[in-house]
């Protein structure tokens, strides 16, 4: 799949990765961090081996109480892999009453 994405010539690909702690990641994403990391690293390997300029790869995450204090470590972790991260604030644009942003958002 990674090779197909590279060959498709897409301009960018963003991965939603909430933190780098496997337990926190599973709690939030219900996925195994190790598998996600392997997949992202494999894409980066194939990109480098094939001499692809695109896509630009970025990790996106929300600034939550679960990861806020670890942001410097998280930034360094992804920088070591040549991947920029973008941290967004949680926004309840739809005004959903069941979204507990006061419990998880960092203001």
HELIX and SHEET records of a PDB file:
HELIX    1   1 UNK A    2  UNK A    8  1                                   7    
HELIX    2   2 UNK A   22  UNK A   29  1                                   8    
HELIX    3   3 UNK A   33  UNK A   50  1                                  18    
HELIX    4   4 UNK A   68  UNK A   70  5                                   3    
HELIX    5   5 UNK A   71  UNK A   79  1                                   9    
HELIX    6   6 UNK A  101  UNK A  104  1                                   4    
SHEET    1   A 3 UNK A  12  UNK A  16  0                                        
SHEET    2   A 3 UNK A  56  UNK A  62  1                                        
SHEET    3   A 3 UNK A  84  UNK A  88  1                                        
END                                                                             
